[in-house]
Amino acid sequence: MESNPFAKINTMIFDYFAEWKDPQNGAVGPLRPRRCGEIIRYHIDDFAESGDLSIATNAQHWESFCQRLGCKLRRDQERLMEDPQQREDLMEISKNWLMPIKCMFELQMDRYGFSLDRAPVIRYALTTILKQGMNYGHSEKSNKTLVLSLNLGANMGQPDGPIELRHYRLKKLYEIVKRLVECSNWRMVTGSDASADSLLVNVEAQRCTLTQRQGHVCLVSGPVLEPGTKTATDLDLEDYLKIRSTHMRLMAVHRSGVRPVGFGSQEGLMRRLGEAAVIVDLFSVRHASAACVVRSGMGSSKGASYILYNSARIETLLRSFDSQVKAGIYDPLPPLEMLDLSILEDEMDWQLIFACLLNFPEVLESTIDQLEHGLVGVHLLIRYLENLATVFSRYYRQKKVLVQKRDQLVPILYARITLVKAVRVVMNQALSVLGIKPVDYV
C-alpha cells in the first residue's frame, strides 16, 4: 500500500493524462511517478494565487518526462488543459481521489493551478497520522522488497580513548541510515545473510578506489573541520559537547529561562540539548561534505535550539490541556471521527497540514532514494524539521489553542488540539530518525 500521499496524487494525475505501457507486451506497467519536477509542483504557500499544486501544460515537457518512465500521453496535443471538457472530466474523476480538486485556473508560464477540497484532505491527514503514530510515512515491506546489507567501515570499533568527531560523525551516519532503512521499503540483513542480489553499502570515512568498490556502494562520511582554517579539528566529542551544551544553555536562558521537567538536573537537560546541537552541526550539510565545528556564536545550533524549543512548546501546550481536563475546565477530547476538522481550513492551518505534515512521507523517501548511488539526504530531514518548527512557531503565535470553554469555541479547541497532536507525532518521528530525543521544557 502506498504510504506517500503526494506519490498517490502523482499517480492519479499521470493516469489521467498518460497511459502506462510495457513496450514488450503492451501490458499496464507498475510504474510510480515520483520527483516529477516541473511537471507536478506542490506549493508551500501563496495557495490562493498559485493553487495547492500546479501542473505544466506544455505537452513537450510531459512527453520528455513520460519517455523516462516508459509511458506516453493519451492525447496528441500541444497543450494540456486547453479543452474545457478535459478540465471538467478531470474535476469529476478527482472526486474519487484522495485529494479531490475543488477548482482549477490558468497560471503564467504554461501552468494550471489546482485548489483542493480541503475538508477531506485535512481529515485524511490528521486521521492517518494519529492512527499510524510513529509508523506514519513508513513504506510497506513485501516479498518483492529490495534487500540491503549495511556495514560500518573497518576499524570503527569503540575507541579506548577520546572519540574523534570524524569517527563520531561516521558512526552517527551509520545509525541514521539504519533507521531510515527501517522506514523504507528496503529489508535489512546482516552480512552473513546477504545474497548475491543484496545491495551492500559500506559507511566509510573516504571513498574506496574503483577496484575496492566492486560489489558494494560507498557511503562517505566527510571530515569535521575548524571554521577558520578549514583544517581537521582537534576537538574530541566530549570537548565539543561541552562547548555546544554551553551555547545551548545561553540560548535557553535567553528564551525566558529554563524549567527542566522530568530530569534529575539542569545539567542533564543541557547535555541532551548539546547532543542535539552536535548532530545538527554535523548533518546540516551533505554527509560527504566537510562539516565545521562551531566555536562561538549560534552557528547551526540555532536550528537545534529552535527545533527543540518548539518541540517543548508542543509538549507544554498538550500538558496544559490534559491538566485542565483533569481539573474539569475542559471536557476530554472526543473520538477523532466525531470532531469537526473542517474548521482547520484557513491558510495557516492548511500550510501546516498540507505543506508540512502531508509532505513528511515524501521527505522520508527523498532522504534515501539515492542510496544505491551512495547518497543519503540526512540534511533534507534537518531542513524539514527547521521548516516545520518555523511554521508551527508562527501558528503558535497567531492562533490561540487553549480558548475559553464556550459552546462556539469548543469545536475550535478540539480541532486545534488534534492538529497539535499530529504535529507532535511527525516532529518526534523526524527527531527519532536523527537520534535526537525531544525535550520537555519552557
MARKENU-52211 format. One record per residue (C-alpha): residue number from 1; residue in three letters; x, y, z. Coordinates in pm, 1 decimal. Layout:
REC  num  residuo        xx        yy        zz
REC  NUM      ala         X         Y         Z
...
//
This chain:
REC  num  residuo        xx        yy        zz
REC    1      met       0.0       0.0       0.0
REC    2      glu     129.7     343.5     -95.2
REC    3      ser     235.6     539.1     215.1
REC    4      asn     320.9     864.0      35.9
REC    5      pro       9.8    1079.2     -29.7
REC    6      phe     187.0    1303.4    -282.0
REC    7      ala     301.0     998.1    -477.5
REC    8      lys     -61.5     880.2    -482.4
REC    9      ile    -172.4    1209.0    -635.3
REC   10      asn     111.5    1197.4    -888.8
REC   11      thr      -7.2     853.9    -998.4
REC   12      met    -369.1     966.0   -1031.0
REC   13      ile    -274.1    1270.9   -1237.3
REC   14      phe     -49.6    1063.8   -1462.8
REC   15      asp    -319.9     800.6   -1503.6
REC   16      tyr    -546.4    1072.6   -1640.5
REC   17      phe    -302.6    1234.5   -1883.4
REC   18      ala     -78.5     939.0   -1973.3
REC   19      glu    -108.1     567.3   -2033.2
REC   20      trp     138.2     318.2   -1893.7
REC   21      lys     258.7      59.1   -2141.6
REC   22      asp     513.6    -214.0   -2121.6
REC   23      pro     692.5    -194.4   -2458.7
REC   24      gln     736.8    -573.3   -2456.0
REC   25      asn     374.7    -681.7   -2436.9
REC   26      gly     161.9    -368.5   -2407.9
REC   27      ala      50.2    -453.6   -2055.2
REC   28      val     -16.0    -187.8   -1797.2
REC   29      gly     308.6    -115.6   -1617.2
REC   30      pro     362.1     -87.2   -1240.4
REC   31      leu     540.6     246.8   -1274.5
REC   32      arg     516.6     501.0    -998.5
REC   33      pro     591.7     867.6   -1075.5
REC   34      arg     796.2    1046.0    -813.0
REC   35      arg    1019.1    1352.6    -834.5
REC   36      cys     806.7    1495.2   -1111.9
REC   37      gly     999.5    1821.2   -1105.5
REC   38      glu     827.1    2091.5   -1305.0
REC   39      ile     557.7    1854.3   -1433.1
REC   40      ile     374.4    1843.4   -1097.8
REC   41      arg     470.6    2100.9    -839.1
REC   42      tyr     338.1    2110.3    -479.7
REC   43      his     322.3    2456.8    -327.5
REC   44      ile     412.9    2555.8      27.8
REC   45      asp     244.3    2898.3      43.2
REC   46      asp      51.6    3154.3    -166.0
REC   47      phe    -219.8    2893.5    -214.2
REC   48      ala    -484.5    3146.1    -318.9
REC   49      glu    -268.4    3279.9    -602.8
REC   50      ser     -94.1    2959.5    -716.9
REC   51      gly    -320.5    2678.2    -601.4
REC   52      asp    -219.0    2392.2    -377.2
REC   53      leu     -36.7    2227.7    -665.6
REC   54      ser      14.9    2304.4   -1032.0
REC   55      ile      93.8    2109.9   -1346.1
REC   56      ala     281.2    2202.5   -1661.0
REC   57      thr      60.9    2236.7   -1969.2
REC   58      asn     336.9    2213.5   -2231.4
REC   59      ala     294.2    1868.6   -2386.6
REC   60      gln     662.1    1852.3   -2487.7
REC   61      his     764.8    1871.4   -2122.5
REC   62      trp     526.2    1586.7   -2041.1
REC   63      glu     643.9    1374.9   -2333.6
REC   64      ser    1006.8    1411.9   -2228.6
REC   65      phe     921.4    1303.4   -1874.0
REC   66      cys     697.5    1021.1   -1995.9
REC   67      gln     976.8     877.3   -2208.1
REC   68      arg    1188.7     831.9   -1898.1
REC   69      leu     900.9     650.0   -1726.3
REC   70      gly     808.7     434.6   -2025.2
REC   71      cys     463.1     584.2   -2081.5
REC   72      lys     304.1     821.3   -2331.3
REC   73      leu      36.6    1092.4   -2336.2
REC   74      arg    -314.0     970.5   -2408.5
REC   75      arg    -388.0    1260.5   -2645.9
REC   76      asp    -192.9    1413.0   -2928.8
REC   77      gln    -197.4    1779.0   -2823.5
REC   78      glu      37.0    2073.4   -2784.5
REC   79      arg    -104.1    2195.5   -2453.4
REC   80      leu    -281.5    2009.5   -2177.8
REC   81      met    -595.4    2152.9   -2015.0
REC   82      glu    -694.8    2369.9   -2313.9
REC   83      asp   -1012.0    2168.4   -2373.1
REC   84      pro   -1284.3    2276.6   -2123.8
REC   85      gln   -1432.5    1925.8   -2139.6
REC   86      gln   -1097.0    1779.4   -2037.4
REC   87      arg   -1092.4    2006.8   -1734.6
REC   88      glu   -1448.1    1910.0   -1639.8
REC   89      asp   -1366.2    1540.2   -1678.2
REC   90      leu   -1060.8    1575.6   -1455.7
REC   91      met   -1264.5    1755.7   -1189.1
REC   92      glu   -1528.3    1482.2   -1197.3
REC   93      ile   -1276.4    1196.9   -1181.4
REC   94      ser   -1091.2    1364.0    -893.8
REC   95      lys   -1398.8    1334.1    -670.8
REC   96      asn   -1283.5     977.9    -602.0
REC   97      trp    -924.2    1079.6    -536.7
REC   98      leu    -750.1    1105.7    -204.2
REC   99      met    -733.6    1481.9    -266.0
REC  100      pro   -1033.2    1597.4    -475.9
REC  101      ile    -986.4    1905.4    -694.2
REC  102      lys   -1218.6    2191.5    -596.3
REC  103      cys   -1126.1    2431.7    -876.3
REC  104      met    -856.1    2490.9   -1136.1
REC  105      phe    -726.2    2802.4   -1303.0
REC  106      glu    -466.0    2908.4   -1556.1
REC  107      leu    -135.8    3046.0   -1429.6
REC  108      gln     151.5    3215.2   -1605.5
REC  109      met     444.7    3021.1   -1753.3
REC  110      asp     231.0    2743.1   -1907.7
REC  111      arg      88.7    2607.0   -1584.6
REC  112      tyr    -251.5    2526.7   -1439.9
REC  113      gly    -316.3    2558.7   -1068.8
REC  114      phe    -534.4    2315.8    -872.4
REC  115      ser    -705.0    2413.4    -548.8
REC  116      leu    -807.2    2109.1    -347.5
REC  117      asp   -1119.9    2037.4    -148.5
REC  118      arg    -957.8    2087.0     190.1
REC  119      ala   -1201.2    1914.4     427.3
REC  120      pro   -1137.0    1552.5     312.1
REC  121      val    -762.8    1617.0     284.7
REC  122      ile    -746.2    1751.7     639.5
REC  123      arg    -942.3    1459.0     778.8
REC  124      tyr    -726.5    1210.7     588.0
REC  125      ala    -402.7    1372.7     706.6
REC  126      leu    -485.2    1400.3    1076.6
REC  127      thr    -660.6    1063.4    1095.5
REC  128      thr    -372.7     884.9     922.4
REC  129      ile    -104.2    1048.9    1135.7
REC  130      leu    -276.5     992.5    1469.8
REC  131      lys    -376.1     633.2    1390.8
REC  132      gln     -38.6     530.8    1248.3
REC  133      gly     161.7     723.0    1507.1
REC  134      met     536.2     669.8    1476.3
REC  135      asn     475.8     445.6    1172.2
REC  136      tyr     340.5     735.4     967.8
REC  137      gly     524.0     756.4     637.0
REC  138      his     680.0     411.1     666.8
REC  139      ser     676.4     214.4     343.7
REC  140      glu     520.9    -128.6     348.1
REC  141      lys     762.7    -416.7     301.4
REC  142      ser     669.0    -715.8      89.3
REC  143      asn     818.3   -1027.5     -69.3
REC  144      lys     942.4    -803.4    -350.3
REC  145      thr    1119.3    -571.0    -108.8
REC  146      leu    1479.8    -492.1    -200.1
REC  147      val    1740.8    -634.6      36.6
REC  148      leu    2018.2    -425.2     187.0
REC  149      ser    2326.3    -508.9     392.5
REC  150      leu    2458.3    -200.6     575.4
REC  151      asn    2808.4    -215.6     721.4
REC  152      leu    3017.5      21.3     929.5
REC  153      gly    3365.6      94.2     797.8
REC  154      ala    3657.1    -116.1     914.6
REC  155      asn    3847.1     -22.4    1232.1
REC  156      met    3549.4     175.8    1364.6
REC  157      gly    3500.9      -9.9    1688.2
REC  158      gln    3468.0     160.1    2025.2
REC  159      pro    3795.0     351.4    2086.2
REC  160      asp    3977.9     324.0    2418.0
REC  161      gly    4044.0     699.4    2440.2
REC  162      pro    3857.9    1015.4    2337.2
REC  163      ile    3621.3     984.0    2039.9
REC  164      glu    3727.9    1186.9    1738.0
REC  165      leu    3447.9    1396.2    1587.8
REC  166      arg    3501.3    1248.1    1243.2
REC  167      his    3459.3     898.5    1382.0
REC  168      tyr    3152.0    1009.1    1575.8
REC  169      arg    3002.4    1157.9    1259.2
REC  170      leu    3064.3     836.4    1067.3
REC  171      lys    2902.7     622.4    1335.9
REC  172      lys    2601.5     854.5    1359.2
REC  173      leu    2560.6     843.4     981.2
REC  174      tyr    2550.9     463.4    1000.3
REC  175      glu    2287.6     474.6    1276.2
REC  176      ile    2071.6     732.9    1096.9
REC  177      val    2081.6     540.7     768.8
REC  178      lys    1988.7     222.9     954.7
REC  179      arg    1679.4     395.4    1097.3
REC  180      leu    1591.6     539.7     755.6
REC  181      val    1611.2     193.1     603.4
REC  182      glu    1369.9      68.5     870.7
REC  183      cys    1122.1     334.4     749.6
REC  184      ser    1171.9     243.1     383.9
REC  185      asn    1066.5     -49.0     166.2
REC  186      trp    1417.7    -193.3     195.8
REC  187      arg    1470.8    -502.3     409.7
REC  188      met    1796.5    -506.4     603.4
REC  189      val    2000.2    -821.9     655.5
REC  190      thr    2331.3    -886.8     823.9
REC  191      gly    2640.3    -955.8     617.8
REC  192      ser    2614.3   -1332.7     663.0
REC  193      asp    2253.7   -1334.4     536.6
REC  194      ala    2324.0   -1117.2     231.3
REC  195      ser    2266.4   -1284.8    -103.8
REC  196      ala    2403.6   -1211.2    -448.6
REC  197      asp    2105.1    -980.7    -510.2
REC  198      ser    2154.1    -781.3    -189.5
REC  199      leu    2279.5    -424.7    -208.1
REC  200      leu    2596.2    -398.3       2.9
REC  201      val    2650.9     -49.8     148.4
REC  202      asn    2962.6      38.3     346.3
REC  203      val    2968.6     356.9     552.5
REC  204      glu    3328.1     477.2     511.1
REC  205      ala    3545.2     772.9     608.8
REC  206      gln    3659.2     807.6     248.3
REC  207      arg    3559.3     666.0     -87.2
REC  208      cys    3723.3     340.5    -187.1
REC  209      thr    3921.4     307.9    -506.6
REC  210      leu    3733.2     187.1    -810.9
REC  211      thr    3878.9    -160.3    -768.0
REC  212      gln    3787.5    -175.1    -399.2
REC  213      arg    3434.6     -53.2    -477.8
REC  214      gln    3348.9    -359.2    -683.4
REC  215      gly    3049.7    -531.5    -526.1
REC  216      his    2947.7    -260.5    -279.7
REC  217      val    2833.8     101.0    -253.0
REC  218      cys    3045.4     352.8     -60.1
REC  219      leu    2851.8     587.6     166.3
REC  220      val    3109.5     850.7     261.4
REC  221      ser    3115.2    1047.8     585.7
REC  222      gly    3309.0    1370.3     532.0
REC  223      pro    3565.7    1530.8     765.7
REC  224      val    3498.1    1771.7    1053.2
REC  225      leu    3691.2    2097.8    1018.6
REC  226      glu    3767.7    2419.2    1201.4
REC  227      pro    3563.3    2708.0    1054.3
REC  228      gly    3852.0    2949.5    1002.8
REC  229      thr    4143.0    2737.1     888.5
REC  230      lys    3938.3    2459.8     721.7
REC  231      thr    4175.2    2206.9     874.7
REC  232      ala    4078.2    1896.6    1070.0
REC  233      thr    3955.0    1989.1    1417.1
REC  234      asp    4142.7    1867.7    1722.3
REC  235      leu    3826.1    1869.6    1935.4
REC  236      asp    3709.7    1531.7    2058.1
REC  237      leu    3343.5    1453.1    2116.3
REC  238      glu    3340.0    1528.1    2488.7
REC  239      asp    3508.1    1866.0    2447.8
REC  240      tyr    3275.0    1963.1    2166.6
REC  241      leu    2969.4    1854.0    2365.4
REC  242      lys    3074.1    2086.1    2647.2
REC  243      ile    3107.0    2378.3    2403.7
REC  244      arg    2770.5    2313.4    2240.5
REC  245      ser    2596.1    2249.2    2574.2
REC  246      thr    2720.1    2588.2    2694.9
REC  247      his    2589.7    2756.1    2378.0
REC  248      met    2252.7    2585.7    2418.0
REC  249      arg    2234.6    2688.3    2783.4
REC  250      leu    2289.2    3052.6    2691.1
REC  251      met    2019.1    3036.7    2426.1
REC  252      ala    1778.1    2855.0    2659.0
REC  253      val    1826.6    3119.2    2928.6
REC  254      his    1777.5    3387.4    2663.9
REC  255      arg    1438.4    3234.4    2585.3
REC  256      ser    1282.3    3343.6    2917.1
REC  257      gly    1466.7    3097.5    3134.7
REC  258      val    1469.9    2718.1    3156.4
REC  259      arg    1249.0    2492.5    3363.2
REC  260      pro    1350.5    2126.1    3330.3
REC  261      val    1069.4    1873.6    3359.7
REC  262      gly    1140.8    1506.4    3417.0
REC  263      phe    1519.7    1543.3    3451.9
REC  264      gly    1734.6    1496.2    3757.5
REC  265      ser    1917.0    1820.7    3696.2
REC  266      gln    1950.5    2105.4    3453.6
REC  267      glu    2289.1    1963.2    3355.3
REC  268      gly    2125.2    1653.7    3211.8
REC  269      leu    1891.3    1867.0    3003.6
REC  270      met    2172.6    2088.8    2877.5
REC  271      arg    2377.0    1786.4    2774.9
REC  272      arg    2087.0    1649.8    2571.7
REC  273      leu    2046.3    1987.4    2407.1
REC  274      gly    2418.0    1987.8    2335.5
REC  275      glu    2399.4    1640.4    2182.6
REC  276      ala    2117.7    1758.5    1956.8
REC  277      ala    2321.6    2062.0    1851.3
REC  278      val    2618.9    1839.6    1761.8
REC  279      ile    2403.6    1618.6    1537.9
REC  280      val    2257.1    1922.8    1363.9
REC  281      asp    2606.5    2071.7    1321.3
REC  282      leu    2740.7    1753.5    1163.3
REC  283      phe    2447.4    1680.3     931.8
REC  284      ser    2314.1    2019.8     821.9
REC  285      val    2541.9    1976.8     520.7
REC  286      arg    2554.7    1677.5     287.9
REC  287      his    2706.9    1375.1     459.1
REC  288      ala    3003.9    1351.3     220.3
REC  289      ser    3084.5    1723.2     257.5
REC  290      ala    3303.3    1870.1     529.2
REC  291      ala    3118.8    1986.4     840.8
REC  292      cys    3255.8    2272.5    1050.9
REC  293      val    3251.3    2290.4    1428.5
REC  294      val    3101.0    2594.7    1598.9
REC  295      arg    3347.0    2761.4    1832.5
REC  296      ser    3143.6    3071.1    1915.5
REC  297      gly    2808.3    3220.6    1830.3
REC  298      met    2498.1    3024.8    1744.7
REC  299      gly    2611.6    2864.4    1419.1
REC  300      ser    2382.0    2586.4    1308.3
REC  301      ser    2276.3    2525.7    1670.4
REC  302      lys    2012.5    2790.4    1606.4
REC  303      gly    1839.0    2509.9    1421.3
REC  304      ala    1871.2    2262.0    1707.7
REC  305      ser    1765.8    2518.5    1966.6
REC  306      tyr    1472.6    2636.6    1756.8
REC  307      ile    1350.5    2286.4    1675.1
REC  308      leu    1363.8    2166.3    2035.8
REC  309      tyr    1217.2    2487.3    2173.0
REC  310      asn     911.1    2437.0    1952.6
REC  311      ser     900.7    2067.5    2041.1
REC  312      ala     883.5    2174.8    2405.5
REC  313      arg     610.8    2427.0    2324.4
REC  314      ile     400.7    2143.0    2186.5
REC  315      glu     456.4    1928.7    2495.7
REC  316      thr     372.8    2218.2    2727.9
REC  317      leu      57.7    2300.9    2533.0
REC  318      leu     -70.9    1943.9    2537.9
REC  319      arg      24.6    1901.0    2903.0
REC  320      ser    -172.7    2215.2    2988.6
REC  321      phe    -475.1    2081.5    2801.6
REC  322      asp    -458.0    1748.5    2989.3
REC  323      ser    -425.4    1930.4    3322.4
REC  324      gln    -732.0    2140.9    3251.7
REC  325      val    -927.2    1831.2    3150.8
REC  326      lys    -836.9    1671.1    3483.9
REC  327      ala    -939.4    1992.2    3661.5
REC  328      gly   -1279.1    1983.2    3489.3
REC  329      ile   -1220.4    2305.1    3295.1
REC  330      tyr   -1235.6    2123.5    2960.0
REC  331      asp   -1419.3    1807.1    2865.6
REC  332      pro   -1199.3    1523.3    2734.0
REC  333      leu   -1116.2    1522.4    2364.7
REC  334      pro   -1391.3    1333.8    2177.3
REC  335      pro   -1309.4    1044.8    1939.5
REC  336      leu   -1144.0    1157.2    1617.1
REC  337      glu   -1441.5    1064.7    1396.4
REC  338      met   -1668.4    1296.7    1597.3
REC  339      leu   -1452.3    1607.2    1553.5
REC  340      asp   -1529.7    1884.4    1305.5
REC  341      leu   -1187.6    1913.4    1141.2
REC  342      ser   -1320.6    2132.4     858.2
REC  343      ile   -1260.7    2421.8    1100.0
REC  344      leu    -890.8    2391.2    1010.0
REC  345      glu    -933.0    2528.9     658.6
REC  346      asp    -768.0    2871.2     675.5
REC  347      glu    -430.1    2941.2     516.0
REC  348      met    -222.5    2894.3     831.1
REC  349      asp    -385.3    2562.3     922.6
REC  350      trp    -353.8    2448.2     561.7
REC  351      gln      14.5    2534.8     536.7
REC  352      leu      89.3    2329.1     847.6
REC  353      ile    -118.2    2031.8     728.3
REC  354      phe     -61.9    2028.2     352.6
REC  355      ala     288.4    2171.3     312.7
REC  356      cys     437.8    2016.1     628.5
REC  357      leu     256.3    1712.7     768.5
REC  358      leu     144.8    1557.6     439.2
REC  359      asn     490.7    1618.5     295.8
REC  360      phe     671.2    1414.4     562.0
REC  361      pro     645.8    1073.9     386.4
REC  362      glu     786.4    1236.5      71.3
REC  363      val    1078.5    1375.5     273.7
REC  364      leu    1147.2    1033.2     427.2
REC  365      glu    1156.7     873.5      82.2
REC  366      ser    1369.8    1151.2     -63.5
REC  367      thr    1638.3    1104.6     201.3
REC  368      ile    1710.8     750.3      92.1
REC  369      asp    1602.9     713.9    -270.2
REC  370      gln    1959.8     768.1    -394.7
REC  371      leu    2111.8     514.5    -155.8
REC  372      glu    2212.3     285.7    -442.1
REC  373      his    2435.1     568.9    -566.0
REC  374      gly    2596.9     627.2    -225.8
REC  375      leu    2385.7     931.5    -135.3
REC  376      val    2155.8     988.4     161.2
REC  377      gly    1978.3    1319.7     224.7
REC  378      val    2006.5    1347.3     603.3
REC  379      his    2041.3    1725.2     558.0
REC  380      leu    1695.7    1727.1     394.4
REC  381      leu    1544.9    1585.0     713.1
REC  382      ile    1708.7    1857.5     923.8
REC  383      arg    1589.0    2121.2     677.7
REC  384      tyr    1238.0    1975.0     703.6
REC  385      leu    1244.7    1991.6    1083.9
REC  386      glu    1359.3    2352.8    1079.4
REC  387      asn    1078.1    2441.7     840.0
REC  388      leu     820.1    2253.9    1048.8
REC  389      ala     938.6    2437.0    1361.4
REC  390      thr     915.2    2771.3    1178.3
REC  391      val     561.2    2709.3    1051.7
REC  392      phe     444.5    2578.8    1389.8
REC  393      ser     604.7    2873.9    1571.9
REC  394      arg     408.9    3113.6    1351.0
REC  395      tyr      94.2    2911.5    1414.1
REC  396      tyr     155.7    2912.7    1790.6
REC  397      arg     199.2    3290.6    1797.4
REC  398      gln    -104.6    3373.0    1586.8
REC  399      lys    -355.9    3104.2    1684.2
REC  400      lys    -490.0    3064.8    2034.9
REC  401      val    -527.8    2693.1    2100.3
REC  402      leu    -649.1    2682.4    2462.8
REC  403      val    -952.9    2903.2    2406.3
REC  404      gln   -1224.2    2966.9    2662.0
REC  405      lys   -1483.5    2697.0    2716.8
REC  406      arg   -1772.1    2848.9    2523.5
REC  407      asp   -2007.9    2649.9    2306.6
REC  408      gln   -1896.6    2823.2    1987.2
REC  409      leu   -1525.1    2788.8    2072.3
REC  410      val   -1506.8    2427.6    2193.9
REC  411      pro   -1503.4    2278.3    1838.0
REC  412      ile   -1209.7    2509.5    1756.6
REC  413      leu   -1027.5    2397.0    2072.0
REC  414      tyr   -1068.9    2028.7    1986.6
REC  415      ala    -967.4    2070.4    1622.8
REC  416      arg    -654.7    2268.4    1710.3
REC  417      ile    -551.8    2027.7    1987.0
REC  418      thr    -587.4    1744.3    1734.8
REC  419      leu    -366.4    1930.5    1488.6
REC  420      val    -101.6    1995.2    1755.5
REC  421      lys    -104.6    1624.8    1846.7
REC  422      ala     -38.3    1540.0    1480.7
REC  423      val     248.3    1789.1    1466.4
REC  424      arg     399.5    1626.3    1775.6
REC  425      val     385.8    1280.6    1614.0
REC  426      val     563.4    1396.8    1298.1
REC  427      met     821.9    1610.7    1476.7
REC  428      asn     906.7    1335.0    1724.9
REC  429      gln     938.4    1080.5    1446.5
REC  430      ala    1177.6    1302.4    1249.0
REC  431      leu    1383.1    1365.7    1564.2
REC  432      ser    1388.9     994.3    1639.6
REC  433      val    1533.2     913.2    1295.5
REC  434      leu    1815.4    1159.1    1367.0
REC  435      gly    1875.0    1008.0    1710.2
REC  436      ile    1757.0    1322.4    1892.2
REC  437      lys    1533.6    1290.2    2196.9
REC  438      pro    1256.4    1550.1    2238.2
REC  439      val    1278.9    1772.7    2544.5
REC  440      asp    1004.9    1889.8    2776.6
REC  441      tyr    1075.4    2242.1    2897.8
REC  442      val     974.6    2603.9    2853.7
//
